[in-house]
Amino acid sequence: MTVLAEPPTALAPDASAAAPARSQARPGLVLGLIALGAVGCIGLWWQNTPSVSGLGDWLTNAGRITGLLAGYAMVVLVALMARMPPLERGIGADRLARWHAMGGRYAVSLVVAHGLLITWGYAVAAHTNPVAEGKTLLLSYPDVLMGTVAGLLLVGVGITSARAARRRMRYETWFYLHLYTYLAIALAFSHQFATGAEFMSNPTARWAWSLLYAAVGGAILWYRFATPVRQARRHQLRVDRVVRESADTVSVVLHGLHLDELHAEAGQFFRFRFLTKDLWWVSSPYSLSAPVHPDKLRITVKDLGSHSRALAALTPGTRVVTEGPYGAMTAARRTRRKVLLVAGGVGITPLRAMFQTLPADPGELTLVYRASSADDVVFRAELEALAAQRGARLHLVTGTRAELGGDPLSTEVLTRNVPDLAGHDVFVCGPDGMTEAVVSSLRAAGIPRQRIHHESFTF
């Protein structure tokens, strides 16, 4: 049994209720602002285009529009992943990642369309074929070559981001390939100013476009570099101890100063950089598995790869740099008194913290924990103690489907075992396949989508 930062009896059940209100972005508002920016790009083209005539002119102007939208899309994609706290808290890491992935597909398509349309339009105007015109553009205009390199880099990053490709590479490989996006954006930015008709003779447009890129670049520098350094100096986190929870799961307890100032909530996660010879260069996300206290916090990690496996060998005193807290799966999403927590495997980590802190009267809080075997159950003693203390229900569901005679998290089983299931808010955390199946079961039970809360942290 892992020793908590404080024993359960020392924590009030409504500890999370005292967390101060933090600024949060509204998903609809953010999408509206993104759409407004796209409209502004088209307006910029319109202002600089007195007339369009002939097939070549139409094709060239279509290329100009797709080029503007591609440049805008790239800066939006970077902003979504800048780890700005209002976005992370209000929208959630998994939804931001989905927006980023979808936007990436649009951006790559726009980049390819821009190159093809511009080349085709110039070829029609010059009465030559697109291949010959493409060679002329590449060999005669260095800025076109620069833009082509940027486009090829973006296409390459897009290919490696496809789900089939991601499954075949380590997170670290995928992460470092993604860094080429910054080089592509820098090359594309220069290409736009050198050859873009909207910017060559429009100082106002140049200033506005530069300000947009500078603002997003500043956000990246502040939130992904300056903030972690500032937090490291302020909180001085070090590894306190590593505790074995199961054959493939460990808890890492960290000691630091003024950790209550982080205002971290149960259900959230940090990105951790452990300053050892082998781990210092990668920052990985891990959820809190217990409430944060002024001098301690705890994460629990399952062996899912080389980085998570290495955490079992951390020694006390190892320095740690953090980014966060992040994540929107917190008590702030709650809309009903009754709450069901559904955990699968290591997904118990954030729900263990919520099981301790969610305000609830006896009988209003239920935790269903699915594990493949009894040996894989983590925090058994802690969960049983918390359930007894809080008057909460705890259901440990262990075994294979064959052993259990079917899906233990089906609509029928959940409805039978959780009274008034349709009247609950539900928080779900586990492997993607389990999460999707549970969400489907809950929707079939009549629970609206807005009362089902989950986040995925797979890259």
C-alpha positions in Angstrom: 0.0 0.0 0.0 1.3 3.4 -0.9 1.5 6.0 1.9 -0.5 9.0 0.9 0.8 12.5 1.2 -1.6 12.8 4.1 -3.9 10.1 5.5 -7.4 10.1 4.0 -8.9 11.3 7.3 -6.9 14.5 7.1 -8.6 15.6 3.9 -12.1 17.0 3.8 -14.3 15.3 1.1 -15.0 18.7 -0.4 -11.3 19.7 -0.7 -11.6 20.4 -4.4 -14.6 22.7 -3.8 -12.2 25.3 -2.4 -10.1 25.6 -5.5 -10.1 29.1 -6.8 -11.9 29.9 -10.1 -9.5 30.0 -13.0 -9.9 31.5 -16.4 -11.2 29.0 -18.9 -11.8 29.3 -22.7 -15.2 28.2 -24.1 -14.9 25.8 -27.0 -17.6 27.5 -29.0 -16.0 30.9 -28.6 -12.5 29.6 -29.6 -13.9 27.9 -32.7 -15.8 31.1 -33.5 -12.6 33.2 -33.3 -10.7 30.7 -35.5 -13.5 30.9 -38.1 -13.4 34.7 -37.9 -9.7 34.6 -38.6 -10.2 32.5 -41.7 -12.8 34.9 -42.9 -10.3 37.7 -42.3 -7.8 35.9 -44.6 -10.3 35.7 -47.4 -11.1 39.4 -46.8 -7.4 40.2 -47.2 -7.4 38.4 -50.6 -10.6 40.2 -51.6 -9.2 43.6 -50.7 -6.1 43.0 -52.8 -7.9 41.5 -55.9 -9.8 44.1 -58.0 -10.9 41.6 -60.6 -10.4 38.0 -61.8 -10.6 37.0 -65.4 -9.7 33.9 -67.4 -9.0 30.3 -66.3 -5.4 31.0 -65.4 -6.4 34.0 -63.2 -9.1 32.0 -61.4 -6.6 29.1 -60.7 -3.9 31.5 -59.5 -6.3 33.3 -57.2 -7.6 30.0 -55.8 -3.9 29.2 -55.1 -3.5 32.5 -53.3 -6.6 31.9 -51.1 -5.4 28.3 -50.2 -1.9 29.7 -49.4 -3.3 32.3 -47.1 -5.5 29.8 -45.3 -2.7 27.3 -45.0 -0.4 29.9 -43.4 -3.2 30.9 -41.0 -4.0 27.2 -40.3 -0.4 26.5 -39.3 -0.3 29.3 -36.7 -3.6 28.2 -35.3 -2.4 24.6 -35.0 0.7 25.7 -33.0 -1.5 27.9 -30.8 -3.7 24.9 -29.9 -0.7 23.0 -28.7 1.0 25.9 -26.9 -0.3 24.6 -23.6 -2.0 27.8 -22.7 -3.8 27.2 -19.4 -7.1 28.7 -20.3 -7.3 26.4 -23.4 -6.2 23.4 -21.5 -8.6 23.9 -18.6 -11.6 25.0 -20.7 -11.3 22.7 -23.6 -9.2 19.8 -22.4 -6.1 18.2 -23.7 -7.8 15.4 -25.7 -10.2 17.8 -27.5 -7.4 20.1 -28.3 -5.4 17.2 -29.7 -8.4 16.2 -31.8 -8.8 19.7 -33.1 -5.0 19.8 -33.8 -5.2 16.5 -35.7 -8.2 17.6 -37.8 -6.7 21.0 -38.4 -3.5 19.3 -39.5 -5.3 17.4 -42.2 -6.9 20.6 -43.5 -3.5 22.4 -43.4 -1.7 19.8 -45.3 -4.5 19.6 -47.9 -4.4 23.4 -48.3 -0.6 23.4 -48.7 -0.8 20.8 -51.5 -3.7 22.6 -53.1 -1.9 25.9 -53.0 1.2 24.5 -54.8 -0.8 22.7 -57.4 -3.2 25.6 -58.1 -0.5 28.2 -58.4 1.6 26.1 -60.7 -1.5 25.2 -62.9 -2.6 28.8 -63.0 0.8 30.1 -64.0 1.1 27.3 -66.6 -2.3 28.3 -68.2 -1.2 32.0 -68.3 2.1 31.1 -69.9 0.6 28.6 -72.3 2.8 25.8 -71.1 2.3 22.5 -69.2 2.3 22.4 -65.3 5.4 20.3 -65.1 7.5 22.7 -67.1 6.1 25.6 -65.2 6.8 23.9 -61.9 10.5 23.5 -62.9 10.7 27.2 -63.9 9.2 28.4 -60.6 11.6 26.2 -58.6 14.7 27.1 -60.5 14.1 30.8 -61.1 12.6 31.9 -57.8 14.5 30.9 -54.5 11.5 31.9 -52.4 9.4 29.4 -54.2 11.9 26.7 -53.5 11.8 27.7 -49.9 8.0 27.4 -49.8 8.3 24.0 -51.5 10.7 22.7 -48.9 8.2 24.0 -46.2 5.4 22.2 -47.9 7.3 18.9 -48.2 8.2 19.1 -44.5 4.5 19.7 -43.5 3.4 16.8 -45.7 6.1 14.6 -44.1 4.9 15.5 -40.6 1.3 14.9 -41.6 2.2 11.4 -42.8 3.9 10.5 -39.6 0.9 11.8 -37.7 -1.5 9.4 -39.3 -2.7 6.8 -36.9 -1.2 3.9 -38.7 2.2 5.5 -38.7 2.0 6.6 -35.0 1.4 3.0 -33.9 4.7 2.0 -35.4 6.9 4.6 -33.8 8.0 5.5 -30.3 6.6 8.7 -28.8 10.0 10.3 -28.7 10.5 9.7 -32.4 7.1 11.1 -33.2 7.8 14.2 -31.0 11.1 15.1 -32.6 9.8 14.6 -36.1 7.1 17.1 -35.1 9.7 19.7 -34.4 10.3 20.1 -38.1 6.9 21.9 -38.1 8.6 24.9 -36.7 11.2 25.0 -39.4 8.4 24.6 -42.0 6.5 27.5 -40.5 9.6 29.7 -40.5 10.3 28.9 -44.2 6.6 29.4 -45.2 6.5 32.7 -43.3 9.4 34.1 -45.3 7.9 32.7 -48.5 4.6 34.5 -47.9 6.3 37.8 -47.4 8.6 37.4 -50.4 6.0 36.3 -53.0 2.6 36.8 -51.4 0.6 39.5 -53.3 -1.3 40.3 -50.1 1.8 41.3 -48.3 4.3 42.7 -50.8 2.7 46.2 -51.0 0.5 46.2 -47.9 2.4 47.3 -44.8 -0.7 47.0 -42.6 -1.2 43.3 -43.6 2.5 42.6 -43.0 2.3 44.1 -39.5 -0.9 42.2 -38.7 0.4 38.9 -40.0 3.7 39.4 -38.2 1.9 40.2 -34.9 -0.2 37.0 -35.2 2.9 34.9 -35.7 4.8 36.7 -32.9 1.9 36.4 -30.4 1.8 32.6 -30.9 5.6 32.3 -30.9 5.6 34.3 -27.6 3.0 31.9 -26.1 5.1 28.9 -27.0 8.2 30.5 -25.4 6.3 31.5 -22.3 4.2 28.5 -21.6 6.5 25.7 -22.9 9.9 27.2 -21.8 9.8 30.1 -19.4 6.9 28.8 -17.2 8.6 25.4 -16.5 11.8 27.1 -15.6 9.9 29.5 -13.3 8.0 26.7 -11.7 11.2 24.7 -11.2 12.9 27.6 -9.3 9.8 28.2 -7.2 8.8 24.7 -6.3 12.1 22.8 -6.4 10.6 19.5 -7.0 12.6 16.3 -6.3 11.8 12.6 -6.2 10.9 11.7 -2.6 10.4 8.0 -3.1 9.2 5.4 -5.6 6.7 2.8 -4.4 5.8 -0.5 -6.2 2.0 -0.7 -6.6 1.8 -3.9 -8.8 4.1 -5.9 -11.0 4.1 -3.2 -13.7 2.9 -0.1 -11.9 4.8 2.3 -9.6 3.9 5.5 -7.7 6.4 8.4 -7.7 6.0 10.7 -4.7 7.6 14.1 -5.3 8.6 16.6 -2.6 8.6 20.4 -3.2 7.8 23.8 -1.9 4.6 25.8 -2.1 2.8 23.2 -4.2 -0.6 24.5 -3.2 0.1 27.5 -5.3 -0.2 25.3 -8.4 -4.0 25.1 -7.7 -4.0 21.6 -9.2 -7.3 19.8 -9.1 -8.1 16.1 -8.9 -8.4 14.7 -12.5 -5.7 17.0 -13.9 -2.2 16.0 -15.1 1.3 17.6 -15.4 4.0 17.1 -17.9 7.1 15.9 -16.1 10.7 16.1 -17.1 13.0 14.0 -14.8 16.5 15.4 -14.9 18.5 12.2 -15.2 21.0 11.3 -17.9 18.4 9.3 -19.9 15.2 11.1 -19.2 16.0 14.9 -19.2 15.3 15.4 -22.9 11.6 14.2 -22.9 8.5 15.7 -21.1 5.7 13.2 -20.6 2.2 13.6 -19.2 1.1 11.8 -16.0 -2.0 12.3 -14.0 -2.1 13.0 -10.2 -3.1 10.0 -8.3 -3.7 11.9 -5.0 -4.6 15.5 -4.1 -1.7 17.9 -4.1 -0.5 19.1 -0.7 1.8 22.0 0.1 4.9 19.8 0.1 4.0 16.6 -1.9 2.3 15.3 -5.0 2.0 11.8 -6.3 1.8 10.3 -9.8 1.2 6.6 -10.6 2.7 5.1 -13.8 2.2 1.9 -15.6 5.0 0.3 -17.7 3.9 1.2 -21.2 7.2 2.0 -22.8 10.9 2.9 -22.2 10.1 6.2 -20.5 7.5 4.9 -18.0 9.6 1.8 -17.3 12.6 4.0 -16.4 10.6 5.8 -13.7 10.8 2.7 -11.5 14.5 3.2 -11.2 14.4 6.8 -10.2 16.4 7.6 -7.1 15.4 10.0 -4.2 16.7 13.5 -4.8 16.3 13.4 -8.6 15.3 16.9 -9.7 12.0 17.3 -11.6 10.7 20.1 -13.9 6.9 20.3 -14.5 4.5 22.0 -16.8 0.9 22.3 -15.7 -1.6 21.6 -14.3 -3.5 20.7 -17.5 -6.8 18.9 -18.2 -10.5 19.7 -18.0 -11.7 16.4 -16.4 -12.3 18.0 -13.0 -15.2 18.6 -10.6 -16.0 21.8 -12.5 -17.6 19.6 -15.2 -20.0 18.1 -12.7 -23.7 18.9 -13.2 -25.5 16.3 -10.9 -25.1 15.4 -7.3 -24.7 11.7 -8.1 -21.4 10.8 -9.7 -20.1 7.5 -11.3 -16.4 7.0 -11.8 -15.4 4.3 -14.3 -11.7 3.3 -14.4 -9.9 0.8 -16.5 -6.3 -0.3 -15.9 -4.0 2.7 -15.1 -7.0 5.0 -15.8 -7.6 4.6 -12.1 -4.9 7.2 -11.5 -6.9 10.5 -11.9 -10.1 8.9 -10.7 -8.4 7.8 -7.5 -7.8 11.5 -6.7 -11.4 12.4 -7.6 -12.7 9.5 -5.5 -11.1 11.3 -2.5 -12.0 14.9 -3.2 -15.4 15.0 -5.1 -18.0 16.5 -2.7 -20.6 13.9 -2.1 -23.0 12.7 0.6 -23.1 9.0 1.5 -24.5 7.0 -1.4 -23.9 9.7 -4.1 -20.5 8.5 -5.3 -19.7 5.2 -7.0 -16.4 3.9 -8.4 -16.3 1.0 -10.9 -12.7 -0.2 -11.4 -12.0 -2.7 -14.2 -8.8 -4.7 -14.2 -7.7 -7.8 -16.0 -6.8 -9.7 -12.8 -6.9 -9.1 -9.0 -3.1 -8.7 -9.1 -3.5 -5.7 -11.5 -5.7 -3.7 -9.0 -3.9 -0.7 -7.8 -4.7 1.2 -4.6 -7.0 -1.5 -3.3 -6.4 -0.7 0.4 -6.7 3.1 -0.2 -9.9 2.8 -2.3 -11.5 0.5 0.3 -10.6 3.0 3.1 -11.9 5.9 1.2 -15.1 4.1 0.3 -15.7 3.3 4.0 -14.9 6.8 5.1 -17.1 8.5 2.6 -20.0 6.1 2.4 -19.2 5.6 -1.3 -19.7 2.4 -3.4 -16.7 0.6 -4.7 -17.0 -2.1 -7.3 -13.8 -4.0 -8.3 -14.4 -5.9 -11.6 -11.5 -8.3 -12.3 -11.1 -11.1 -14.8 -11.4 -11.7 -18.5 -14.7 -11.5 -20.4 -14.7 -15.2 -20.6 -14.4 -15.6 -16.9 -17.0 -12.9 -16.2 -19.5 -14.2 -18.8 -19.6 -11.2 -21.0 -18.9 -7.4 -20.9 -19.0 -6.3 -17.3 -19.3 -2.7 -18.4 -22.3 -3.1 -20.8 -25.4 -1.0 -20.6 -27.3 -3.9 -18.9 -24.7 -4.6 -16.3 -24.1 -0.9 -15.4 -27.8 -0.2 -15.2 -28.3 -3.2 -12.9 -25.5 -2.4 -10.6 -25.7 1.4 -10.4 -29.1 2.6 -9.2 -30.5 5.6 -11.1 -27.6 5.4 -13.7 -29.3 7.9 -16.0 -29.3 10.5 -13.2 -25.5 10.4 -12.8 -22.6 12.5 -14.1 -20.0 10.0 -15.3 -16.2 10.4 -15.4 -14.4 7.7 -17.5 -10.7 7.0 -17.8 -8.9 4.0 -19.3 -7.6 2.5 -22.5 -9.1 4.1 -25.7 -11.1 0.9 -26.6 -12.6 0.6 -23.2 -13.4 4.3 -23.0 -15.2 4.2 -26.3 -17.2 1.1 -25.3 -18.2 2.5 -21.9 -19.3 5.8 -23.5 -21.5 3.9 -25.9 -23.0 1.9 -23.1 -23.7 5.1 -21.1 -25.3 6.8 -24.1 -27.5 3.7 -24.6 -28.5 4.0 -20.9 -29.9 7.5 -21.6 -27.0 9.6 -20.3 -26.5 12.8 -22.4 -23.1 13.3 -23.9 -22.5 16.5 -22.0 -22.7 14.5 -18.7 -20.0 12.0 -19.8 -16.6 13.3 -19.1 -13.3 11.7 -20.3 -9.9 12.6 -21.6 -7.4 10.6 -23.6 -3.6 11.2 -23.4 -2.4 8.9 -26.2 -0.3 10.7 -28.8 
